[in-house]
Amino acid sequence: MIKNRISIEEFSGGEKGLPLGACGLISAFGDFKLSPLLKAAMCLQYRGRAGAGVTLKGIYKDNDFYVFHIMFRDQSKVRELEEVIEDWGVHILDSQDLVKKKFYFEYDLPIIKRYFVMPPTKEEMLFRERIDDDYRYIRKHVTLFNKTFMDDARIFSSSKENGTFLTAFELLDTIKIYELEQYEDWFYDGCLIHLRWPTSQGRGLWWGPQPISFGEVAGIHNGHLSSDKSNALALEQLGVDLHVGTDSEAIFLEVDYLLNSGYSIEEIEWTLCRKFPQEIEEMDEEKREKYFKTVNDPYLRRMKMSGPATAIVLVKDYVLGFTDRDHLRPFSIGFNEKVAFLGSEQRAVVSAAYFMEEQLDRVYDPAAGKVVAFQVKNKKLKKLDYSWRMTND
């Protein structure tokens, strides 16, 4: 019998599992090097003591296979769970330690490995799951894996293009453990950086840090949603499963669903950040009717970002940033034709521009509940207007 066993909540930051502080968010999209952005992120470290992660858009670009980053709680489970992945019909082309052995002596780490995975043929996917798209096939199995083996392992990065690196420690530790210096002088399409373990209670420090990444979706979030149960129910009704189970993840999945369902930026804003009565009265009759039709949809009416929150969500080549309708969490943006910065503090945005020696055309804090969106593809940046929807491309 294990004596002095502590609960997951206690292990995850205190009696209630709620570490002090607030999440720090900084992201960049366009054409930039990583090193200056990491420097800018350091000014946010005071916000929280534990948990930091980085998602790099474009690190695994131009290949026909998926790259999994997987953390295992126990070395004895590694081979068993590798066999589970192989049973999907995929081919593991190569596997390697993502963290050098010397760091396991310095830090208390789970086993962290990287796998290069080739999906099954189209015919085999159709035979196994009646799915003819490898992205949908891989995402379905990654979701099932993360749900089934939540106590043993987590696939925390599963993209053909993006790579996510996270730890339960500070940003400097994350950089050191993954030796991110080797990637600092590369140019990327996008980067999301999050500091501090999330507020929501979870399954331990290593199962909660952001960015939360699945396939070509990644997101970072600051705050806590009073609408978390409503969001989870909306996703459940749509048959969309949570991997980690935090309020943040539900928002990221909802943005992914809304974009891929063809909703415009304005309709996504209506859904997640509802209008106040006075704002609705100021709409013309046609727009008001469209608004009510959108927010009263049986599924969409449960999606909402109520409570203090700021979120930045990357879906494929598109990034959306927004804050709650009451503006209880800060949100700042700065951009020019080459690069856009989105963050939880204006000083982080200004610092990023300073370290990159970029003169920004505009730096501002969007109004409460407003969604700001960009497209970034092959390092080309484009600001999207309210009428844009993914089906336009």
C-alpha positions in Angstrom: 0.0 0.0 0.0 1.3 3.4 -1.0 1.6 5.8 2.0 1.2 9.6 1.8 -0.3 9.4 -1.7 -1.4 12.8 -2.9 -4.3 13.5 -5.2 -3.9 14.7 -8.8 -5.3 18.1 -7.7 -2.7 18.5 -5.0 0.1 17.3 -7.4 -1.2 19.8 -10.0 -0.6 22.9 -8.0 -2.4 23.0 -4.7 -5.3 21.9 -2.6 -7.7 22.8 -5.4 -5.3 22.2 -8.3 -5.3 25.9 -9.1 -1.8 27.4 -9.3 -1.5 31.1 -8.6 -1.0 33.5 -11.5 -2.4 34.0 -15.0 -1.5 32.5 -18.4 0.8 34.4 -20.6 0.1 34.2 -24.4 2.2 35.4 -27.3 2.1 34.2 -30.9 3.4 35.3 -34.3 2.3 34.6 -37.9 3.9 35.4 -41.2 7.6 35.4 -41.9 9.9 35.5 -38.8 12.6 33.7 -36.8 11.8 31.9 -33.5 14.6 33.4 -31.4 13.2 37.0 -31.0 9.7 35.6 -30.2 11.1 33.4 -27.4 12.9 36.5 -26.0 9.7 38.5 -26.0 7.8 35.6 -24.3 10.2 35.9 -21.3 8.5 39.1 -20.2 5.4 37.0 -19.5 7.0 34.4 -17.2 6.1 36.4 -14.1 2.5 35.4 -14.7 2.9 31.8 -13.6 5.3 29.3 -12.1 4.7 26.1 -14.0 3.8 24.9 -17.4 5.1 26.3 -20.8 4.7 25.2 -24.3 5.6 26.1 -27.9 3.8 25.1 -31.2 5.8 25.7 -34.4 3.8 25.9 -37.6 6.0 24.6 -40.5 8.6 22.7 -38.6 7.7 19.4 -40.3 6.6 20.9 -43.6 6.9 19.2 -47.0 6.5 15.5 -46.1 3.9 12.8 -46.6 3.9 11.4 -43.1 2.6 12.5 -39.7 4.9 13.3 -36.7 3.7 12.3 -33.3 5.1 13.6 -30.0 4.0 11.2 -27.3 4.6 11.3 -23.5 4.3 8.1 -21.5 4.0 8.0 -17.8 5.8 4.7 -17.6 8.6 3.1 -19.7 7.0 -0.3 -19.3 4.0 0.9 -21.3 5.9 2.2 -24.3 6.1 -0.9 -26.4 2.5 -2.0 -25.6 1.1 1.4 -26.7 3.3 1.4 -29.8 1.6 -1.8 -30.8 -1.7 -0.1 -30.3 -0.7 2.6 -32.8 0.5 0.0 -35.3 -2.8 -1.8 -35.1 -4.4 1.3 -36.7 -2.7 0.0 -39.9 -0.2 2.8 -39.9 3.6 2.3 -40.5 6.0 3.7 -37.9 8.9 4.7 -40.2 11.1 5.8 -37.3 11.1 6.6 -33.6 13.5 8.6 -31.5 13.8 10.1 -28.1 12.6 13.6 -28.2 14.5 14.5 -25.0 18.1 13.5 -24.3 18.7 11.1 -21.5 20.8 13.6 -19.5 17.6 15.7 -18.9 15.9 12.8 -17.1 18.5 13.1 -14.4 18.0 16.8 -14.1 14.2 16.9 -14.3 11.2 14.7 -13.3 10.0 13.9 -16.8 7.6 11.5 -18.4 9.1 9.4 -21.3 8.9 11.7 -24.4 9.3 10.2 -27.9 8.9 11.3 -31.5 7.4 9.0 -34.2 7.3 9.4 -37.9 4.1 7.7 -39.0 2.9 6.8 -42.5 -1.0 6.5 -42.8 -2.6 3.5 -44.4 -3.5 3.5 -48.1 -6.8 4.9 -49.1 -8.2 1.4 -49.8 -7.2 0.2 -46.3 -8.7 3.2 -44.6 -12.0 2.6 -46.5 -11.9 -1.1 -45.5 -11.1 -0.4 -41.8 -13.2 2.8 -41.1 -15.0 3.8 -44.3 -12.8 6.9 -44.3 -10.9 8.0 -47.4 -9.1 11.0 -46.0 -5.9 10.3 -44.0 -6.2 13.5 -41.8 -9.7 12.4 -40.6 -8.4 8.8 -40.1 -5.4 9.8 -38.1 -7.3 12.4 -36.0 -10.0 9.8 -35.2 -7.4 7.3 -33.9 -5.4 9.9 -32.0 -8.6 11.0 -30.3 -9.4 7.4 -29.4 -5.9 6.8 -28.1 -5.9 9.9 -25.9 -9.2 9.0 -24.4 -8.5 5.3 -23.9 -5.0 5.6 -22.5 -5.4 8.9 -20.6 -3.8 7.4 -17.5 -0.8 6.0 -19.4 0.1 8.3 -22.3 -0.8 11.3 -24.4 -0.2 12.1 -28.1 0.3 15.9 -27.7 1.4 16.6 -31.2 0.1 14.8 -34.3 0.5 16.9 -37.4 2.1 16.6 -40.9 3.3 20.2 -40.5 3.3 21.5 -36.9 5.2 20.4 -33.9 4.3 21.1 -30.2 6.8 21.0 -27.4 5.6 21.4 -23.8 6.7 20.8 -20.2 5.4 21.3 -16.7 8.2 23.7 -16.0 9.0 27.3 -17.0 9.7 28.4 -20.6 13.5 28.4 -20.2 13.2 24.8 -19.0 11.0 23.9 -22.0 13.6 25.5 -24.4 16.4 23.6 -22.6 14.7 20.2 -22.4 13.8 20.1 -26.1 16.9 22.0 -27.1 14.8 24.5 -29.1 17.9 26.6 -29.7 18.5 24.3 -32.7 15.3 25.7 -34.3 15.8 29.4 -33.3 17.2 30.6 -36.6 14.7 28.8 -38.8 11.8 30.8 -40.4 8.3 29.7 -39.5 4.7 30.4 -40.7 3.4 30.6 -37.2 4.2 30.1 -33.5 2.1 29.8 -30.4 3.7 30.2 -26.9 1.8 29.6 -23.7 3.2 30.1 -20.1 1.6 28.6 -17.0 -0.3 25.4 -16.3 -4.0 25.9 -17.0 -6.5 26.8 -14.4 -8.8 23.8 -15.0 -8.2 20.8 -12.8 -6.8 17.9 -14.8 -4.9 14.7 -14.6 -1.5 16.1 -13.5 0.9 18.8 -14.5 2.1 17.0 -17.7 -1.4 16.4 -19.0 -2.5 20.0 -18.9 0.1 22.4 -20.4 -0.7 24.3 -23.6 -0.6 24.7 -26.5 -3.2 21.9 -26.8 -2.6 20.4 -30.3 -4.3 17.8 -32.3 -3.7 17.4 -36.0 -3.6 20.8 -37.7 -5.3 22.5 -34.8 -3.5 24.2 -31.9 -4.6 26.7 -29.3 -3.6 28.8 -26.3 -6.0 30.3 -23.8 -5.9 32.6 -20.7 -8.7 32.6 -18.2 -11.5 30.3 -17.0 -14.9 29.8 -18.7 -18.1 29.7 -16.7 -19.6 28.2 -19.8 -17.3 25.1 -19.8 -20.1 22.6 -19.2 -22.2 24.1 -22.0 -19.3 24.0 -24.4 -18.6 20.4 -23.5 -22.2 19.4 -24.1 -22.3 21.1 -27.5 -19.2 19.1 -28.6 -20.7 15.9 -27.2 -23.9 16.5 -29.2 -21.8 16.9 -32.3 -19.8 13.7 -31.6 -16.6 15.7 -31.1 -14.4 14.2 -28.3 -12.1 16.1 -25.9 -8.6 14.8 -25.6 -7.5 16.6 -22.4 -10.8 17.8 -21.0 -10.1 21.4 -20.2 -12.3 24.4 -20.9 -9.6 25.7 -23.2 -9.7 22.6 -25.4 -13.5 22.9 -25.9 -13.0 26.4 -27.3 -10.3 25.3 -29.7 -12.5 22.4 -31.0 -15.4 24.7 -31.4 -13.4 27.1 -33.5 -12.2 24.2 -35.6 -15.8 22.9 -36.1 -17.2 26.4 -37.0 -14.4 27.1 -39.5 -14.7 23.8 -41.2 -18.5 24.1 -41.3 -18.3 27.2 -43.4 -19.2 29.9 -40.9 -17.9 33.4 -41.5 -15.7 35.2 -39.0 -18.6 37.4 -38.0 -20.8 34.3 -37.4 -18.1 32.7 -35.3 -17.9 36.0 -33.3 -21.7 35.9 -32.8 -21.6 32.3 -31.6 -18.7 32.6 -29.1 -19.1 36.2 -27.9 -22.8 37.0 -27.8 -24.1 40.5 -28.4 -25.6 42.6 -25.7 -29.2 43.7 -26.2 -28.2 47.3 -27.2 -25.9 46.0 -29.9 -28.7 43.7 -31.3 -31.0 46.7 -31.4 -28.5 48.6 -33.5 -28.4 45.9 -36.2 -30.5 46.3 -39.3 -33.5 43.8 -39.6 -31.7 41.5 -42.0 -28.6 41.1 -39.9 -30.6 40.8 -36.7 -32.6 37.9 -38.2 -29.4 36.2 -39.3 -27.9 36.7 -35.9 -30.7 35.0 -34.1 -30.8 32.2 -36.6 -27.1 31.6 -35.9 -27.1 31.8 -32.1 -30.3 29.8 -31.8 -29.0 26.9 -33.8 -29.5 23.7 -31.6 -25.8 23.1 -31.5 -24.4 26.6 -31.7 -26.5 28.0 -28.9 -24.5 26.0 -26.4 -21.2 27.4 -27.7 -20.0 30.4 -25.8 -17.0 32.0 -24.2 -18.6 33.3 -20.9 -16.3 34.4 -18.2 -12.8 35.9 -18.3 -10.9 34.6 -21.3 -8.6 35.3 -24.2 -7.9 32.7 -26.9 -5.7 32.3 -29.9 -6.5 29.3 -32.2 -4.7 28.0 -35.2 -6.6 25.8 -37.6 -4.6 24.8 -40.7 -3.6 28.1 -42.3 -5.9 30.3 -40.3 -5.5 32.0 -36.9 -8.3 33.5 -34.9 -7.8 35.6 -31.8 -10.5 36.9 -29.4 -11.4 37.9 -25.9 -14.6 37.5 -23.9 -17.5 39.9 -24.4 -16.9 41.6 -21.1 -13.2 42.2 -21.7 -12.2 40.6 -18.4 -8.9 39.4 -19.9 -6.5 41.6 -22.0 -5.8 40.9 -25.6 -3.4 42.9 -27.9 -2.5 42.7 -31.6 0.2 44.3 -33.7 0.9 43.7 -37.4 2.3 44.9 -40.7 2.4 43.3 -44.1 5.0 40.7 -43.1 4.1 39.6 -39.6 1.3 39.6 -37.0 1.6 39.3 -33.2 -1.2 38.3 -30.9 -0.7 38.3 -27.2 -2.1 38.6 -23.7 -0.2 41.8 -23.1 0.7 44.7 -25.3 4.2 44.8 -24.0 4.8 41.3 -25.3 3.6 42.3 -28.7 5.8 45.4 -28.7 8.8 43.4 -27.4 8.4 40.8 -30.2 8.4 43.6 -32.8 11.4 45.2 -31.2 13.5 42.0 -31.1 12.6 41.3 -34.7 13.3 44.9 -35.7 9.9 45.2 -37.3 8.0 48.4 -37.6 4.4 47.6 -37.0 1.6 49.4 -39.0 -0.8 49.1 -36.0 -0.7 48.1 -32.4 -4.1 48.0 -30.5 -6.4 46.1 -28.1 -9.5 44.8 -30.0 -12.8 45.7 -28.5 -14.5 43.2 -26.2 -15.8 40.1 -27.9 -14.3 41.0 -31.3 -12.7 38.3 -33.4 -9.5 39.1 -35.4 -8.4 36.6 -38.0 -5.4 36.1 -40.4 -4.4 33.7 -43.0 -0.8 32.6 -43.2 0.5 30.3 -46.0 4.0 29.9 -47.2 4.9 32.8 -44.9 2.5 35.2 -46.7 0.2 37.0 -44.3 -3.4 38.2 -45.0 -5.8 39.8 -42.6 -9.3 38.4 -43.1 -12.5 40.5 -43.0 -15.7 39.6 -41.2 -17.4 38.1 -44.3 -14.6 35.6 -45.0 -15.3 31.9 -44.6 -13.2 28.9 -45.2 -15.3 27.8 -48.2 -14.2 31.0 -49.9 -10.7 29.5 -50.5 
